[in-house]
Amino acid sequence: MSPTATSVSDNHYQSFLSELKTAIPAAQLIDEPLKNLVYSTDASFYRLIAKLVVIVDNETQLKSTLQLANQYLIPVCFRAAGTSLSGQAITDSVLIKLSSKWQDYEISDDGQIITMQCGVLGSAANSALLPFGKGLGPMPASIDAATVGGMAINNAAGMNSLDTYGQMLSAKFILANGYEFDSKEIKANPSKRSEFIKSNTGLVDGIELLMQQVRSKPDLVERISTKYQIKNTTGYSLRALIEFDDVIDVISHLMIGSEGTLGFISHITHKTVDILPFKATSLVIFDSLSDAGLAVQRLKEVQISSPSSIAAAELIDFLALKAIKDEPGMPLCLHHISHNNVALLIQVEGHSNQELDERVMSTEALLAGLTLFEPAVFTRELKQIKCYWQMRKAIFPAVGANRPAGTTALIEDVAFPIDSLPNALVDLQSLLLEFEYHDAVIYGHALDGNLHFIFSQAFDTQDHIDRYELFMRKVVDLVVDKYQGSLKAEHGTGRNMAPFVEHEWGTPLYEVMLQIKRLFDPNGILNPDVMITEDQQLFIKNIKPLVAGNELIDKCIECGFCERQCPSRNLTFTPRQRIVAQRHLMACNDSSQSLIKTFQYNVNDTCAGCGLCETSCPVGINTGDLVRQLRTKSNSPLSNKIANTVANYFGLAVKASRLGVKVGRFIQSKLLQDKPHQKNIVQPKFPHSLFGKMGYLNRPALPKAYKAPKNVVKSNSSIGKPKVVLFSACVSRVFGSALSTTTDKALDSQQDVVFNRLLDKAGYEVIKPDQIDSLCCGLPFKSKGFPEQAKQKADSLFESLLKASNQGEFPILIDTSQCSSQLISALTPSQKDQLSLYDPLTFVNSHLLPKLNVTPKAQPVAFHLTCAARKDDKVTVALDIMKVCATNVVIPEQVTCCGFAGDKGFTVPELNQSALAELKQQVQGCQSGYSTSRTCEIGLSHHSGINYQSIYYLIDEVTNAKV
C-alpha cells in the first residue's frame, strides 16, 4: 500500500523538511496555510491542500527532494501549469512545483526536431518553430497555458491524432529514487546503458519480464492493440510493452501519460510536424446525427489514406451550437436550427493553393448525398477561420460562464469506435437528459471518436453527490461495456477515473499496471491514488468547493489559463490564486493577522491591475477588477475625502508630484555610488540609513521632473494646417526626460517636445487643452479603488477635449496607451461618438507614417507592448510600425505587463523586478528600447540596462517630412 499524508507522522515531515532546507533555499519552501491552499489548486474539481510546497529550479533540487522523500516515505506530486482536469496535479502531502526557470529549448535539423525543458509552454515552442514552418504534434486546447512536460506526462493530444507518445524521440527522466537518465544517451552509448542497467536492475529486469509475459498471451496483445485503435489515456501506456523491443524505449514510453506516478520528465525531444500554409474551413450543419456520423466515417477513411489532407473535423451538437451562436463570425442560420441539427467544423489544408483546391473539392464530394441544413461553404479568409476556431474554443467557457452560481462546470472526455459514434452520441445525450443535465453540451474530435461533454454539477448536498456518482457509473457502463470505448481519451486518468481503470482494461492487464507501478515506484511515494487506487469511491471524494457570492469571480473555473499573462506570477499570487484566496476568505471566519497580512500583500499589494488575465481567461474574468473592488471596500472615509480633494485640486497635485520627483531625485543622487555605468540603479552608500527605511533604496532611479514649456500653441492659430489635439497624460506631465546616457539632445528631450516636433514634421498644428494640469483620465483613482473620482475626472477630461477638438472636429492624440485605454473604457457610447480618440500606436499608423519619409534604423532595437495595448488588440499595429521603423526589432518572449503599474514600480519595486527578470538577457545587443507608457519606460530602462523611450522618439529619429 502506498504511503498517504495521514499515514506519515509529523516528526517524519519535520525531519524531511529540516534536511530539505540544506538542499533548497528557504524561500522556495512554502508552508503558510493560505499559500499552500492557492498553490494546491488546479483545473480539476478536486481539492487537496499540500502540507508543503517545494519550488524547484533545476534537476539537482528535484533529485534531492525525491531522494529525501524516498528516505522518509513522504508522498509527492509534481506540478507545472496545473491545467489538468482529472485531479492528477494535487496532493495533501508535498507538492513539487516547477519554478519559471525550466524554459530552455533547442531547435535542430532545420526545425524538424526540438528539445525542450519540461517548463516550456506549448505555445512558446510553437512560436519558436513557426519561422521554420513547423509546430508540435500535440494540440490540446490548453496549449497556450500548458507546459510540454505536463502535455507529455498526460499524453495530451487535441484535434488531431498526434500525441506525445507518438511524437517523442527521446527524453530525460528522473526516477522515484532520484536517478536521472537520458534515453538518447543510453541508446547511443553502451557504457551509459550498462551503467543504467546496473543501477536499475530491478526495474529493467521487471519490465523485460512483463514484456515477455504479455507477448506470450495473444489475447492480451489483441486487447491492447484494440484499445489503442482509438484515443486512450486510461491507465498506463501498455502499448509500449508490445510496440518496442528495446527495454529503454519501453521504459521511456511507459513514462508518457503516467501522470507523475512513475517519475519526472525534465527534458523532452519531439519530432515536429509541418504547418501547411493554405487552409480552408467550413462549419457544416447537418439535418440529422446519422448523416453527420456518415460524414465522419467518410472523412476518417480519407484521413487514413492521406493524413495531411483533413486537418480536423470537430463535432458540435445542437446545445453547443446554441451556446456559441452569438460569437463573432458565426452564421445567422444558427439562430434557426433545431434539436436534430449537429455540425462538423471541417478544416482542409494543403501545401499549395492548387492542392488545397483539390482537397476542398474532394471533401465537398464526400458530403454529396447527405442532408445539410445549408450548403457547405469553405472559406479561406484567415479572419473567418480564426473566428471559427475561437468559437470552438468558446464552447467550454460559454457553458461554464452560464452555469448556476456555486456549481462546477465538469468536462468529461471519452472516445468511441468511429463506427459506433452516431449511436453512442444519441445514447450519451439520452443519459445526460435522464439525469437532468439540461445544460449539457457535447462536442469533440470526431475523427478520433473523441467526445467531450460539459455539464453543471453541484456537490453541496449528498443528493447532488449521489446523482453524480450514479451518473458516472452509468457513463462507465455505456462507454466500456456497450461500446468498448475509452473512459479517458486525452484528459488523463487522474483521480476521476482511477477507480474504473480495472473495469476498462480487465483484471489481467490491470495486474500488469500494478506491476509497472511497483517496479518504477517501489515505495509508492509518487502521486498515490492517481491512476492506481484501492478506493472505489475516490472520484466523489475531496470535491473542490466553489464559493459563490461575488459576481466578478463566480464564473471562474480555476483553469489557470490566466497565469502566463500575470506580471506577479513568479513573485506572489496569480489571478487564479487571487480568486482562490478571495473565495477562501468569503467561506471562512478566519480573521487572524497572519492571514490578513498574507492576503494583503499577495492579493492586493502585488496585483498590477493590468487586466491581461482577461485576455486569456476562457470566461473573460479581469482579476484586476476584483482587486480594485477590494481596495474600494477597504478605503476609509478619510481616504475618500483625500481622493476627493486630489480630484478637485488635481493641478496642485501634479505640481506637488513634480516637486516630489525633484526631492526624490536629489535624495537618490546622494545615495548613488559614483559609478557612471550604474546611473539607472540606486546603490545605497548607507544601506541601513533612514533613507533606506523611507523607501529610496532598490527603486528605479527617478527621471528629471517635467518642465512646462514656455510657448503654448493656441487653437485656430493657423488656418492652413490640419489640427490635432495632444493630450499629455499626468505621468508625462510629472516626469521629464529620461535618464539618458546619450549626448544626443534630441533623444534626451522632454517627451512633449518630441511629440510636438514630430507632429509639426508631419504637417500638423498641435492644440493643447486648456488648464491641462488639472486634467486626468481617472486611471490613478481607478487603480487605487476610487471609482467615483475616476469617473469624475474622465467626464471632466471629456468636456475639455470636446472643446479643444472643436466639438469633435479634430483628432485627439493621447500620448500614453494606458490613459487612452482608460478614457475609452470610462466614457459612455454617446461620449465616445462625439470624439475622435487615438492611442499612440493607432495615430502613428493612420496619421503620421503616411505623411513622412522613413529610413529604418539599422541597429537592433527593443520594443515593449504595454498591457493596455495588448488588451486593446494593438499587437498587429505595433508590429507593423516597428517593421517600418527598424530592420532588427527584439520583442522579448513572455514579458507581458512590466509590473510598474503606475506607482508600484516605486512602492512595490519587487513586482517590476520579477516581471522583467528575463528582460536584460533578451535585449542584449539592443542600443535602445521603445514603448508607449512613460512609467513603463522607467522600469524597463532600470531592468534592461538600455534607455526605453516613447515610440515617438524612434519615429522622430527615422523620419523626415515629405516634400
Order of alpha helices (4+ residues) and beta strands (2+ residues): alpha-beta-alpha-beta-alpha-beta-beta-beta-beta-alpha-beta-alpha-alpha-beta-beta-alpha-alpha-alpha-alpha-alpha-alpha-beta-beta-beta-alpha-beta-alpha-beta-alpha-alpha-beta-alpha-beta-beta-alpha-alpha-alpha-alpha-alpha-alpha-alpha-alpha-alpha-alpha-beta-alpha-beta-alpha-alpha-beta-alpha-alpha-beta-alpha-beta-beta-alpha-alpha-beta-alpha-alpha-alpha-beta-alpha-beta-alpha-beta
